[in-house]
């Protein structure tokens, strides 16, 4: 892999860890953290 691409992936990984933590990314849990008590409407 090109070094610039590896750097990019590493930066994305670090940003995701900072934003979401290192736990599993369950969409239901993430939605509860962002919008407690709100229901999604279509």
N, C-alpha and C positions, 0 to 999 in steps of 0.2 A: 504494500500500500504506500502511496505517496506520503511523505512526512507532513505536508500541509493538511492532508485529509485526516491523518491520525490526530494532529493538533486540534482540528475542528471538532472531531468526535469527542476528544477529551474535554474540551471546553463545554460542549453540550452536556456531557455527563456531569461535570462539576456544577453547572447551572441547575440541572434537574435535581441533583442531590440537595443543593441549597434551597430550592423552591419546594420540593415535595418530600424531602427526607430520603432515607435509604430503605424504607419498608416497601412492601408490595404496593403497586399502583392499582387499587381497586376503584373503579369508577364511582361506585356508591359511596365509599369512604371519602373520596376526594370531593364529591358533590356536597356531602354533609359538612365538610370543613369550610367550603367556600360559601355555602348558602344554608346556614342552619335554619330549620323551620320552613323553608320555602319549598314549594312543589313546582316541578317543571311542567309547563303547559305547552301543548303543541298547537 
